[in-house]
Amino acid sequence: MEEEQEFEMGLPNGVGEAMFAHTIEKFDVKLEHTEFGPKLVGSYEELEKAKQYIADAIAKRLKELEG
C-alpha cells in the first residue's frame, strides 16, 4: 500500500489555541511547532479543508467584532 504524501501549511498570526484544537479534532492533520511558528501537517486534501475552516472561522469572528 502506498503511503500518502504529507504536506505542510504555515499558520497566520491571530489563530487562537481553541481554533487550532478544533481544526486538529475536525480534520486529519497534526500541529507541529517550528522556529518559524506553528504549522499543520497532513494530506493536501485535509490541509485544504482545514484552511477553509480556519478562514471561515476568522471571517465569522471578524463579523462578530464589527458589531
Long-range contacts (C-beta under 8 A, 24 or more apart in sequence): 4-43, 5-43, 5-44, 6-41, 6-42, 6-43, 7-41, 7-42, 7-43, 7-44, 7-47, 8-32, 8-39, 8-40, 8-41, 9-39, 9-40, 9-41, 9-47, 9-50, 9-51, 10-36, 10-37, 10-38, 10-39, 11-37, 11-38, 11-39, 11-40, 11-54, 13-37, 14-58, 15-54, 15-58, 19-54, 19-57, 22-53, 22-57, 23-50, 23-53, 23-54, 26-50, 26-53, 27-53
